[in-house]
Amino acid sequence: MTESVAYMSEEGVLFKELPPNPMFELTPLYKRHELSDEEILDTARTMPVINGATMEQAYVLFARAILKKAESK
């Protein structure tokens, strides 16, 4: 699923969400991409073994890999 998450009016006003009744035309600025469970698991399987890393460091590396995968969709 892909949904827009920010919009800008012709006058340059930025909206984080689409107003329920926009008074002017809005342009989507960027989209959020969702990954399926299988895509997340595939990404996890490609992660290198992290020797000596704390669990927090491993979570950060995994989160960055997931974000990179979502951006590439």
SULQUIJO-V280964 format. One record per residue. N is the residue number from 1. RES is the residue in one letter. D_LAST is the distance of its C-alpha to the last C-alpha in Angstrom with 1 decimal. Layout:
BEGIN
{{N:RES:D_LAST} {N:RES:D_LAST}}
END
This chain:
BEGIN
{{1:M:10.4} {2:T:9.5} {3:E:12.6} {4:S:14.1} {5:V:15.8} {6:A:18.0} {7:Y:20.2} {8:M:22.9} {9:S:26.0} {10:E:27.8} {11:E:30.2} {12:G:27.6} {13:V:27.7} {14:L:24.6} {15:F:23.8} {16:K:21.6} {17:E:21.8} {18:L:22.6} {19:P:26.4} {20:P:28.0} {21:N:29.9} {22:P:28.7} {23:M:31.7} {24:F:29.8} {25:E:26.7} {26:L:23.5} {27:T:20.5} {28:P:17.1} {29:L:16.2} {30:Y:12.7} {31:K:10.4} {32:R:9.7} {33:H:6.9} {34:E:8.8} {35:L:8.8} {36:S:11.5} {37:D:14.6} {38:E:14.1} {39:E:10.8} {40:I:12.7} {41:L:15.7} {42:D:14.2} {43:T:13.1} {44:A:16.7} {45:R:18.2} {46:T:17.0} {47:M:18.5} {48:P:21.8} {49:V:25.0} {50:I:26.1} {51:N:29.8} {52:G:31.7} {53:A:28.8} {54:T:29.5} {55:M:27.5} {56:E:26.3} {57:Q:25.1} {58:A:23.3} {59:Y:21.6} {60:V:20.5} {61:L:19.1} {62:F:17.2} {63:A:15.9} {64:R:14.7} {65:A:12.9} {66:I:11.2} {67:L:10.3} {68:K:9.1} {69:K:6.8} {70:A:5.5} {71:E:5.5} {72:S:3.8} {73:K:0.0}}
END
